[in-house]
């Protein structure tokens, strides 16, 4: 038995709970996955999984074994990355997830520059409109927005994430909260703050119109329909060629999907040593966002 491969198979199977998925991820046969698990169980003298026709869960022994194995594999990867960093430039494949809007502004226009500076890194960029599961999807890094809730991840704050109500035709500042008009938004409930981050009373806005989860689609819809008002992230409006056409309807007020002000974050799995390729890309992002 190749013990290291068997351990990696066990960890991945614990994460995704599907033999066929693990086989695809590691480019091996499902029977090889089964053999790895059977060999481990024979070596340990215990069952690692409770199996039924519908699901599979770790046994008590399996949970104990997983807790220790995941630490061993992380330490091994950190040792490998640390040794590599001493002798050569960052290299390898980096899997990154980001929204189409963020990618179009801060990643895609700068790929050539990153490649010139890091020729041995291969980027696998996944566009997503949802918050990804970094472990299950085997991601090295993700760009997410809002208020962070997963304390198991490391995070680097990139910039504020707050929305402006925008339209081709500016409407002016409302005299009272009920006068806010929003036709399009990536969500139903919104809170409002002033330019200093102060919540404007206990007010909330509930758009009754069009709900889009793609912020670029909202921006394009506003451009094509001058009578509509939509919520667009300030950073997207600022770095878009549409900034001269779309105007903040209520320029002194910001909209948030939560009562706390959100940010754009670069998040990555918690490790003692961050891989050189991940560090290189985060540093690159910080430079682009700050520039």
C-alpha positions as CSV (number, residue, x, y, z in Angstrom):
1,X,0.0,0.0,0.0
2,X,1.2,3.5,-0.9
3,X,0.3,5.0,2.6
4,X,0.5,8.6,1.5
5,X,-1.8,8.1,-1.5
6,X,-4.2,6.2,0.8
7,X,-4.2,9.0,3.3
8,X,-4.9,11.6,0.6
9,X,-7.8,9.4,-0.7
10,X,-9.2,9.0,2.8
11,X,-9.2,12.7,3.4
12,X,-10.8,13.6,0.1
13,X,-13.4,10.9,0.5
14,X,-14.3,12.4,3.9
15,X,-14.7,15.8,2.3
16,X,-16.8,14.9,-0.6
17,X,-18.4,11.6,0.4
18,X,-18.4,10.1,-3.0
19,X,-16.1,7.4,-4.4
20,X,-16.6,8.4,-8.0
21,X,-15.9,12.1,-7.3
22,X,-12.6,11.1,-5.5
23,X,-11.7,8.9,-8.5
24,X,-12.2,11.8,-10.9
25,X,-10.3,14.2,-8.7
26,X,-7.2,12.0,-8.5
27,X,-7.6,10.5,-12.0
28,X,-7.8,6.9,-10.6
29,X,-10.3,4.1,-10.8
30,X,-13.2,3.9,-8.2
31,X,-11.9,0.5,-7.4
32,X,-8.5,2.0,-6.4
33,X,-10.3,4.4,-4.0
34,X,-12.1,1.4,-2.5
35,X,-8.8,-0.5,-2.2
36,X,-7.1,2.5,-0.5
37,X,-9.8,2.7,2.1
38,X,-9.9,-1.1,2.6
39,X,-6.1,-1.2,3.1
40,X,-6.3,1.6,5.7
41,X,-9.1,-0.2,7.6
42,X,-7.1,-3.4,7.6
43,X,-4.0,-1.7,8.8
44,X,-5.9,0.1,11.6
45,X,-8.1,-2.7,12.5
46,X,-11.2,-0.5,12.5
47,X,-14.0,0.6,10.1
48,X,-13.4,4.2,9.0
49,X,-16.9,4.8,7.5
50,X,-20.5,3.9,8.3
51,X,-22.0,3.1,4.9
52,X,-25.6,2.9,3.8
53,X,-27.2,2.9,0.4
54,X,-27.8,6.7,0.7
55,X,-24.9,8.2,2.6
56,X,-21.6,7.6,4.2
57,X,-20.3,9.0,7.5
58,X,-17.2,8.7,9.6
59,X,-17.1,6.3,12.5
60,X,-15.8,7.5,15.8
61,X,-12.5,5.9,14.9
62,X,-12.6,7.5,11.5
63,X,-13.2,11.0,13.0
64,X,-10.2,10.6,15.3
65,X,-8.0,9.3,12.4
66,X,-9.2,12.2,10.1
67,X,-8.4,14.8,12.7
68,X,-4.8,13.6,12.9
69,X,-4.3,12.8,9.2
70,X,-5.4,16.2,8.0
71,X,-2.7,17.8,10.3
72,X,-0.1,15.4,9.0
73,X,-0.9,16.2,5.3
74,X,-1.0,19.9,6.0
75,X,2.4,19.8,7.7
76,X,3.8,17.8,4.8
77,X,2.6,20.3,2.3
78,X,3.9,23.2,4.3
79,X,7.3,21.6,4.6
80,X,7.3,21.0,0.8
81,X,6.3,24.5,0.1
82,X,8.9,26.0,2.5
83,X,11.7,23.9,0.9
84,X,10.6,24.9,-2.6
85,X,10.5,28.6,-1.7
86,X,14.1,28.5,-0.7
87,X,15.3,27.3,-4.1
88,X,13.0,28.6,-6.8
89,X,10.4,31.1,-7.8
90,X,6.7,30.4,-7.0
91,X,5.4,27.7,-9.3
92,X,2.5,25.3,-9.8
93,X,-1.2,25.5,-10.5
94,X,-3.3,28.0,-8.5
95,X,-7.0,27.5,-8.4
96,X,-8.9,30.8,-7.9
97,X,-12.6,31.5,-7.6
98,X,-14.0,35.0,-8.1
99,X,-17.1,36.7,-9.3
100,X,-17.3,37.6,-13.0
101,X,-17.5,41.3,-12.0
102,X,-14.3,41.2,-9.9
103,X,-12.5,39.1,-12.4
104,X,-13.3,41.5,-15.3
105,X,-12.0,44.5,-13.4
106,X,-9.0,43.3,-11.3
107,X,-7.9,39.9,-12.7
108,X,-8.4,39.5,-16.5
109,X,-6.9,42.9,-17.5
110,X,-3.7,42.2,-15.6
111,X,-3.1,38.5,-16.4
112,X,-0.3,39.2,-18.8
113,X,1.6,41.3,-16.2
114,X,1.2,38.6,-13.6
115,X,2.5,35.9,-16.0
116,X,5.5,38.0,-16.9
117,X,6.3,38.3,-13.2
118,X,5.5,34.7,-12.3
119,X,6.1,32.6,-15.4
120,X,6.0,29.3,-13.5
121,X,2.5,29.8,-12.1
122,X,-0.5,28.5,-14.0
123,X,-3.8,30.1,-13.1
124,X,-7.1,28.2,-13.1
125,X,-9.7,30.9,-12.7
126,X,-13.3,29.8,-11.8
127,X,-16.0,32.4,-12.3
128,X,-18.8,32.0,-9.7
129,X,-21.7,34.0,-8.4
130,X,-21.8,32.1,-5.1
131,X,-19.5,31.8,-2.1
132,X,-17.4,28.7,-2.9
133,X,-16.4,25.9,-0.5
134,X,-12.6,26.1,-0.7
135,X,-12.0,22.7,0.7
136,X,-14.6,20.7,-1.2
137,X,-13.8,22.5,-4.5
138,X,-10.0,22.2,-3.9
139,X,-9.4,26.0,-4.3
140,X,-6.2,27.7,-3.3
141,X,-7.8,31.1,-3.1
142,X,-11.2,32.8,-3.5
143,X,-12.3,36.4,-3.6
144,X,-15.5,36.9,-1.6
145,X,-17.5,39.9,-0.6
146,X,-19.5,40.9,2.5
147,X,-19.0,40.0,6.1
148,X,-16.8,36.9,6.8
149,X,-18.5,34.2,8.8
150,X,-16.1,31.2,8.3
151,X,-13.4,31.5,11.0
152,X,-11.5,28.5,9.6
153,X,-10.2,30.6,6.7
154,X,-7.4,33.0,6.5
155,X,-8.3,36.4,5.0
156,X,-6.8,39.5,3.5
157,X,-8.9,42.6,3.3
158,X,-8.7,44.1,-0.2
159,X,-11.2,47.1,-0.1
160,X,-14.7,48.2,1.0
161,X,-17.7,46.6,-0.6
162,X,-20.7,48.9,-0.6
163,X,-23.3,49.5,-3.2
164,X,-24.5,52.7,-4.8
165,X,-28.0,53.2,-6.3
166,X,-27.2,54.1,-9.9
167,X,-29.1,55.2,-13.0
168,X,-28.5,56.8,-16.3
169,X,-30.6,59.7,-15.1
170,X,-29.7,61.0,-11.6
171,X,-32.8,61.6,-9.4
172,X,-31.3,63.7,-6.6
173,X,-31.3,63.2,-2.8
174,X,-34.5,61.9,-1.2
175,X,-36.0,63.9,1.7
176,X,-37.2,60.8,3.5
177,X,-36.4,57.1,3.5
178,X,-39.7,56.0,1.7
179,X,-38.6,58.1,-1.3
180,X,-35.8,55.7,-2.2
181,X,-36.5,53.9,-5.4
182,X,-34.7,50.7,-6.3
183,X,-35.7,48.6,-9.3
184,X,-32.8,46.1,-9.4
185,X,-30.6,44.5,-6.7
186,X,-28.7,41.3,-5.9
187,X,-31.0,40.6,-2.9
188,X,-34.2,41.8,-1.3
189,X,-33.2,43.5,2.0
190,X,-30.8,46.4,2.2
191,X,-29.5,48.7,4.9
192,X,-28.3,52.3,4.3
193,X,-25.4,54.2,5.7
194,X,-23.9,57.7,5.1
195,X,-20.5,58.3,3.8
196,X,-18.9,57.9,7.3
197,X,-20.5,54.4,7.8
198,X,-23.2,55.6,10.2
199,X,-26.5,53.7,9.9
200,X,-29.3,56.0,8.9
201,X,-31.7,55.2,11.6
202,X,-33.4,51.8,11.5
203,X,-34.2,52.0,7.8
204,X,-34.2,49.1,5.4
205,X,-35.1,49.1,1.7
206,X,-36.9,46.1,0.1
207,X,-36.6,46.3,-3.7
208,X,-39.8,45.0,-5.3
209,X,-38.5,44.9,-8.9
210,X,-35.8,42.8,-10.5
211,X,-33.4,40.5,-8.5
212,X,-30.2,39.7,-10.3
213,X,-27.2,37.9,-8.6
214,X,-24.9,39.1,-11.3
215,X,-23.8,42.7,-10.6
216,X,-22.5,43.2,-14.2
217,X,-25.9,42.2,-15.5
218,X,-27.5,44.9,-13.2
219,X,-25.1,47.5,-14.6
220,X,-25.9,46.5,-18.2
221,X,-29.6,46.6,-17.5
222,X,-29.3,50.1,-16.1
223,X,-27.4,51.2,-19.2
224,X,-30.1,49.8,-21.5
225,X,-33.0,51.0,-19.5
226,X,-32.5,54.7,-18.4
227,X,-35.7,54.6,-16.3
228,X,-34.4,51.8,-14.0
229,X,-32.3,52.2,-10.9
230,X,-30.0,49.4,-9.7
231,X,-27.5,48.7,-6.9
232,X,-23.9,48.4,-8.1
233,X,-20.7,48.0,-6.1
234,X,-18.8,51.2,-5.8
235,X,-15.6,49.6,-6.9
236,X,-17.2,48.2,-10.0
237,X,-18.7,51.5,-11.0
238,X,-15.4,53.3,-10.3
239,X,-13.3,51.0,-12.5
240,X,-15.8,50.6,-15.3
241,X,-16.0,52.5,-18.6
242,X,-19.7,53.0,-17.7
243,X,-18.8,55.4,-14.9
244,X,-19.3,58.4,-17.2
245,X,-22.8,57.2,-18.1
246,X,-24.2,55.8,-14.9
247,X,-24.6,58.2,-11.9
248,X,-25.2,57.6,-8.2
249,X,-28.8,58.4,-7.6
250,X,-28.2,59.1,-3.9
251,X,-24.5,59.9,-3.9
252,X,-24.1,60.4,-0.2
253,X,-25.8,57.1,0.8
254,X,-24.4,53.6,0.6
255,X,-26.4,50.3,0.6
256,X,-25.4,47.1,2.4
257,X,-27.0,43.6,2.4
258,X,-26.1,43.3,6.1
259,X,-26.1,45.7,9.1
260,X,-22.3,45.5,9.1
261,X,-20.3,47.2,6.4
262,X,-18.8,44.6,4.1
263,X,-15.4,44.3,2.4
264,X,-13.9,42.4,-0.5
265,X,-11.6,39.7,0.9
266,X,-9.0,37.3,-0.5
267,X,-9.6,34.1,1.5
268,X,-7.6,30.9,1.6
269,X,-7.3,27.7,3.7
270,X,-5.7,28.2,7.1
271,X,-2.1,26.9,7.1
272,X,1.0,27.6,9.1
273,X,2.9,28.5,5.9
274,X,1.1,30.1,3.0
275,X,2.3,28.7,-0.3
276,X,4.5,31.0,-2.3
277,X,2.1,30.8,-5.3
278,X,-0.8,32.0,-3.2
279,X,1.2,34.7,-1.5
280,X,2.4,35.9,-4.9
281,X,-1.1,36.2,-6.3
282,X,-2.5,37.9,-3.1
283,X,0.3,40.4,-3.2
284,X,-0.4,41.0,-6.9
285,X,-4.1,41.6,-6.2
286,X,-3.3,44.0,-3.3
287,X,-1.1,46.0,-5.6
288,X,-3.7,46.1,-8.4
289,X,-6.5,47.1,-6.0
290,X,-4.4,49.8,-4.3
291,X,-3.0,51.2,-7.5
